[in-house]
Amino acid sequence: MNHNVSAYVRSRETTRTIKNRITALLSAGIALYAVFGGMPFADATGFLPDQMIVSTVPPNGDVNPYGVAFVPQGFQSGTGPLRPGDILVSNFNNSMNLQGTGTTIVRVSPNGAVSTFFAGPPHPGGSTGLGLSTALAVLQKGFVIVGNVPSMDGTSATVMPGSLLVINNQGHLVSTIRGPNIDGPWDMTLIDEGNQAVAFVSNVLAGTVVRLTLNVSAAGVTVANKTVIASGYKHRGDPAAFEVGPTGLVFDPNLNVLFVASTEDNAVFAVQGALTKSNGGGTGSIIYTDAVHLHGPLAMAQASNGDLLVSNSDVINSNPREPSEIVEFTKQGRFIKQLSVDPAQGGSFGLAVTVNGQTSFFAAVDDNTATLTIWKIPVEDLIPPF
């Protein structure tokens, strides 16, 4: 073969290889849906994705970060500290690492500074804390909603039903949403339409998912309707994981389908007609079950390419060679890729995605180290014209 032609062929092969690797990297859940910008990342022009790691431990020493949420564009900050692009992280454990006793939400600003946004009082039922869960979401009208699943002694033996706390943009608790049908609010996803919102909440103590219709105004958040739309997910107390049951939720408005990650079932389900469903019969259909890559799915988010991302608890189907993995898969149930956030098991939990133009961000906590990692990829910079 002619030397020049051979060099050209090798160049084309290299180009194709690079493009394939870039495509795989982007589809791995690192290029995601984000509203961030200005994070002090080391380099915005390199090939590898930039990342920043910050501690989520507030001054009171709370650990075991669970929920992660981006503050959206259009958020009504008022005179409060939150700004669009901030990240909120809820803590489940107190400084003694007792589960179900954490009381704080920390704010991570675009420059990487960490501060306490909310410091809650002890649970009125007598618990030493609240146990703020992965059910964390932000409303544009200036409110933060977070679930709490408290324990009297840090074990599931004394777990209480908990509630949803409504916090204003000043970081003050303004109201509480309790049962019926709120029984261990473990995770949540929101459809925010300004004056109204719909919240889907997974109940780890009941094995159900409830749909809340919310009225939102400057005065606060009130519940217009509660409907259990799914039930029958396996759930139980666990000495290591506290509670195991339905967790991560993603709603697809185009399909009117709610995706539910159920830890004990080790599967992800699809609940059809979630926005209009009037009864809670059944779990929906399994769309993803994977004995190789699923190890007790927990929190879940949707990537900008439409794939689903789910963290693994390592409580079910444990594999020490695949610790603390976040798994990407299609809504048709095809495995794409996985990413470990910690070399030890049990570190992966809350995660969130958001996008600003052609720049994507992905935030995920590491329970083992009480840190938050934010990855950044400028999509246009990574994909050259071919």
C-alpha positions, 0 to 999 in steps of 0.5 A, a space after each residue: 500500500 502507498 505510504 501516504 494512503 496508508 497514513 491517511 487510512 490510519 488517520 481516518 481510523 484514529 479519527 473514527 476511534 476518537 469519535 467513537 470514544 467521545 460518543 461513548 463518553 458522552 452517552 455514559 452519563 457524564 454529558 448530562 442535563 444542566 443549568 450551571 456555569 462558572 464552576 472553578 474547574 481546572 481547564 475548560 479546553 482539555 479532552 477529559 471531563 473537568 470535575 470538582 469535588 467539595 465536602 458536604 459536611 456543614 459546621 454541625 458535622 452532619 454526614 451521609 449526603 443523600 439528596 442532590 438538586 440544582 436550583 433552576 433558572 427563574 428561581 425567585 431568590 428574593 433576599 435569600 442566599 440561593 441563586 440559579 445554578 447552586 446545588 443543594 445537598 441534604 444530609 441523612 446522618 448527624 455528626 455521630 453518623 446515626 442514620 435518620 438524624 441529620 438536619 441540614 441542607 448545604 448549598 454549593 455555590 458555582 465557585 465551590 463554596 459550601 454553606 448551610 442553607 437549612 438547619 432544621 430542628 429535631 423531629 417533633 416525635 422526639 427524635 434527635 434529628 430529621 433524617 433528610 432523605 433523597 426526596 429533594 426538589 426546588 420550586 421556581 416560586 422560591 421554595 425547597 421541598 425535602 423529605 425526612 425519615 427520622 429514627 429515634 436511635 439511628 436504626 430502622 427499629 425506631 423509624 418514623 413515617 416522616 414528612 415533606 418539609 417546605 422551606 422558603 428561599 430564606 432557609 426557614 421551614 414554613 410548612 410540613 406535609 404529612 400523611 395519609 399516604 406519606 410514609 417514609 418519603 425516600 425520593 421525589 421528582 417534580 413537574 413545576 408549572 409555576 403556580 401549580 406543581 405535581 410531585 411524585 414521591 416514593 414511600 420506602 416504608 409502604 412500598 408505594 408511590 404517591 402523586 401530589 398536586 400542589 398549589 404554589 404561591 408567594 405564601 407557600 405550598 399547599 396540597 390539593 390532592 394526593 393519589 397513590 399511583 403505584 404499590 407493591 414494591 418490596 420494602 424492609 428495614 436493613 441494619 446497614 442501609 436503614 430502609 430498602 424499598 422504592 427510591 429513584 423517580 424520573 417522569 417522562 412527560 412525552 410518554 406520561 410514564 414514571 420510572 421507578 427504581 426499586 432497591 429490594 426488587 433490584 429493578 426499574 419499573 415503568 408506571 404508565 399514565 402516571 400523570 392521570 392514573 387514579 389508583 395505585 394498583 401494581 408496580 408497573 412493568 419492569 423495563 430494566 433488570 440486570 444481574 451483572 450491573 444492578 446492585 440495589 438501584 437507588 436515586 435516578 436521573 435522566 441524562 440529556 440524551 434521554 437515557 436513565 442514570 441510577 446509583 447502586 446501594 450495593 445492598 442487593 446483588 453485591 459485587 465488590 468488583 463493582 463498587 458504588 456504581 452509577 449505571 446508565 441504561 436506555 428506557 428500553 432496558 439496554 445497558 450503556 455504561 457505568 461509573 464508580 464514585 468510590 472504590 469501596 461499596 455503599 458510596 453512591 446515592 443522590 445524583 442530579 443533572 442539568 444543562 446550560 447551552 452546550 455545557 453539561 453538568 452531572 452532580 453525584 454524592 459519595 456517602 463514604 467520604 461525605 463529598 459531592 463531585 460535579 463533572 463538566 463537559 462542554 459538548 461542542 468542544 469535545 465533538 469536532 466536525 467530521 
